[in-house]
Amino acid sequence: MDTTGILDEALQRVHSSGPEQLGWLSNHAPMAVEALAAHGQAGSVHRWLDTYASRLEEFPAGVEAVTAANWRFALGDSQRVADWIDYFGREIAERPWRDVLIEWWPRLLPGMYGAATHPVIRVGHAVRALLADEGTEPRRTELAHGLGYWAARHRPVGDLALLPGADDAAAALDAVTPVAPQDGGFPARLDRVTGLPVWAPAVTDPHEVQHRLTELVRAATHRYATHGHGNATMLVHAATAPNAVLRALPVLPYALWAPSLRAAWTASAAVTAMYASDVPVAYTSPGTFTLEEVFERALAHGDEHVIKLTDTALDVGDQPALAAALRSIELSEPLRS
């Protein structure tokens, strides 16, 4: 937990910028700085943000206020992102943030596949920051930004065929068939996902849901070490998207846990189908490292996706997960200003 106030300062800096750049690339600054602060690197937050700052764009202009009466018409309209962020800012200022999240989670969950799953990942980081310290306005504002981004980029998937799967998450991910052709951006590839393997379809018990979601995060993280070469950046989200859902579970009522597991599996499997090579490459870690040492290597590298995957790998906490984080360092370009 960051007790220095640095994370709150960094979030205030970030909130003057929009959630995207160039109209489609997500602003990763709030997610990365939260991960740095969560892992004892608060002293590096502003230095990292200074390097990343050239990628930030001004906060966009609003179009028309989102209200309780018209929100359905604005859902999924990326031009209304400022309106959505303003709406959630008002809601969280007037009500407990947990109540707002619980109300909107089932509305937003079916559309967690927009913007390459970045909105739900941003929300997951915001929830973790709030659970560490609920008393700061920048952290509540960050949740408003995350939820607003999610609402603006709300993008459901079509009806998916249920394909033969497996009992465990690792085998189910192995059963995913890559889409063809593997070209184009995330929305075009997502349109090509027409069926996914069945995994944990009958799980409803909340404790089993949490166990299965933890299993999925572990399997997707481990798999990156051998399949991340398919797309070093995009395949990070096969692990970080379900981990964001896992981080939100403690705030959600049990009735929302099973639908959350289904959505997380769909996201992880869909990203796997869109970007993973079907030919694994054996990977051996260059050594045995502590969690702290691996995170320090990720920070020195600086790439935002490396930091996010390493953050998830530390949640998993075993050596195969740390090997996946080290693999992401090898595959990714370092952050440069």
N, C-alpha and C positions, 0 to 999 in steps of 0.2 A: 504494500500500500504506500502510495506517495503522500507523505505528510508535509511536503515542502511548499505546496501550492503551485509548483511548476507545471503540472499537468493542466490545472485550471487556467494558468496564464497562456499555455500553448493552445488550448481549446478556444480561448477568446481570440487569439490571433487567427486561428483557422476559420472562425465563424464569420469573418469579414469576406471570405471567399465562397464561391459556389461549390456545389457538390461534384461538379464535372469540369473538364477542360475540353476544348475542341468539340463540344457537343456530345461526347460519348465516352470519354475516358474518365474514370472515377477519381475523385480526390481521395487519395489514400492517407493524407496527413493525419486526420483524427484517429484513424485506426492504428497507425504506426506509433504515434506519440503515446497513445494509451498503452500499447504493448510495451514500449520502452519504460514507461513509468511503473507498470505492473511488475516488471522484472528487475527493479532496482537500478535502472539507468536514467533516472530523472535528470541527472546532471548533464546528460547528452541530448536531452529533448530539444532545446532551442538550437543547438548547433546542427542537429539533423534537420530541423525545420528550416533553418537558414539555407541549407543546401537544396532542399526540396522546393523552396518558395517560388522558384522560376516557373513551376508547373501550375501554380495556383492562378485562378481567374477571379475577377470581381464577382460579387454576389449578383445574381440576375435580378432583373426587374419583375415585379408582379404583374399579373393580368387582371384578375378579379378575385375577390376574397372567397375562400372556401368556407362554407358554412354547414351546419347540421342539415340544412335543407337541400343543398346542391352538391354535396361531396361525391355522390355516385357518378355525376356527370364529369367530374374532374379526375376521377381515379384513372391512373394510367396515362395521363396527359403530361408529357415531360416539359411542356411549355409552362406548366403551372407549378413548377417545383418551388418557386419562392412563395406562392400562395399557400402551398401545403405546409411548408416550414413555418410560415407565419401562423397558420391554423393550429399546428401542434404546439407552437410556442405559447399561444393563448390558452390552449387546453391544459398544458402542464403548469402554467402559472396559476390557474384557477383550481386545479384538482391534483390529488396525489399522482405522481408519475406512474406508480404501479397500476392505478385504476385506468389510466389512459392506455397503458400498454395492454392490459387485459382486454379492454374493450376493442382495441384495434387489431390485436394479434390475429384473431380468426378472420377478420376482413382482409388483412394484408397477406396472410400466409399463402393463399392460392396463387398469389402473384409474386412470389419470392424469386422468380427466375429472371426478372428484368435486371438490366444493367449488370449482367454477369454475376448475379447474386451479391453484389457489393452492398446494396442497401441493408439486407438482413445481417451481413457481417458487421457493418457499421453499428447497427442496433445492438448486436451482441457485445461489441466492445463498450458501448455506452452503458449497457446494463451492468457489466462487470465493474465499471468505474463507479456507478451509482451504488452498487452493493457494497463497495469499499468505503464510500463516503456519500451519503445521500444529501448532505447539507449544503452542497455548493451549487450555485446557479449555473456556472458553465457546464457542469455535467448534465443538469436537466436540459439545458439548451442544446447540448449535443444529442440527447435523445430526441428532441424535437426535430433537429436536422436529419437524423437518421430515419425517423418515421416519415418525415416529409419527403425525403428522397425515395423511400420505398413506395409511398403512395403515388408519387409522380411517375415512377418507373415500373409500376405494377404490371406484371406480364405473366399471365397463366400459361400453362402448357395445354395442348390439346388432349383429347382422349388417347390414352396410350394402351397399346396391346400388352397383355400380361404374358411375358415370355418365361420359359423355364428358368428357374433360379437356383438357389442353394440355401442351405440352412445357416451358414455363417456368412458374415459380411464380406470377408476377403474373397471367398469363392463366388459370391454373388457379383462382386465387382469384376472378377475374372470372366464371368459369364456375359458381361456387357458386350454387345456387338458394336464396333465403331461405325459411325455414320459414313456414308459415301455420297459425294466426295467430301473430303476433309479440307474444305477451303471456305473463304468468306469469314464474315464476322460472327459474333455470338448469336445475334437474332436469326441469321440465315441458317446456321448450323442447328440451332434449337428447333427450327421448323422441320428439320430432317429426322429428329428423334420421334419415332412413331411407336416404339415399344421398348420396354425395359424388363429385365428379369424380376421375378417376384422375390421379395425378401421380407421376412417378419410380417406377413400380411395379417395374421390373427392376433398380434400382440396388442393388448389393451391395458394390462395391469401396469400402473404407473412405475413401479419399481423395475419391472421388466423393460418398459420403454426406456428408462434411463440407462439400464444396462446395455440394451441394444444400440442406443444412440452413441454411447461411449465406445462400444465395439466398432461401430461404423467409422467414427472419427479415427480410431486407432488403425483400422484396416486401410483407410484412404491415405493416412499419413505414411504408413509403412510402404504402401504401394508406390508412392511418389519416388522412392529411391530407385526402383527398377523400371518405372514407366514415365517418369517426369520428363524424359527427353522428347516425348511426344509434343509437348508444349510446356516449357519450363514455367511460364507465367500462368497460363490459364488453369493448368492442372492443380495449382495450389488450392483453388476454390473447391475442388472435390473434397478436401479436408476441412478448410476453414468455414465453408458455409454450414455444414452440419454442426461444427463446433460452436458456431454462433447460436444455433438453435439450442444446443445443450446448455450454453451459458444462460439462456433466458428461462429455462425450465423452472428454476426455483421460484420465479416470480409468478408463474402461470398456474391457474387451477388445474387439477388433475385431468379434468375433462378435455383440456387442450393438448395434453401430452401425446396421445396416440396420433392425432392428426399432424402434430409437429414432426413426429418420427417419419410418417409417410412422406411429408414434404421434403424433409432432409434427405431421405433416401433418394427421392426423385431427383433432387438437385445434384447430389454426389454422383449418381449413376449417369445422369444426363451429361454432366461435364466430362465424365470418363468417356462416354460414347462420342462426344464431340471432338475430343482432343487427344485421347490416349493412343499411343502406338500399341498395336496388338502383339508386338514383339518385345518382350522384356529384355533388359540389359542387366547382367549381373553387376552388383555394386558392393564393394567392400569399403567400409569406413576406414579412413586413414589412421584411425587410432581410437582409443577409448577416452572420452571426454566427459566432464561434468556438465550439468545443465547450464551452469554459469559460463563455462568456457565456450560452449556452443553459441549461447546468446551473444557473448562478446564478439565472436567471429561474425555473426549475422549483423551486428551493429557496425562493425568495421567495414563490412561489405556495403551496407547501407540501403540496398534495394528494398523497396517497400514490401514486395511480395515475399522476399526472403525473410524479412522481419516477421511478417504475418504467419508464414508457415512455421517458422521457428517458435513463435509464440504458441501455436497449436501443438507442435512437437513437445514443448516443455509441459503442456497440459497432459499429454500422453505419458511422457516421462521415462520411457524405456530406451534402450540403446538402438533398436531399429528405427524409432522415431527420430532420435538425434542423428542417425545416419541419413535419414531423409532430409533433415535440415541442412546437413553438410553437403548433400547432393545438390540442393537448390542453390547453394553458394557457388558450386562449380558450374552449374548450368546457366546462371543468370549474370547479366551485365551489372557491374557495380553502379551505385547511384553517383551521378555527377551533377553539379549545378549547371 
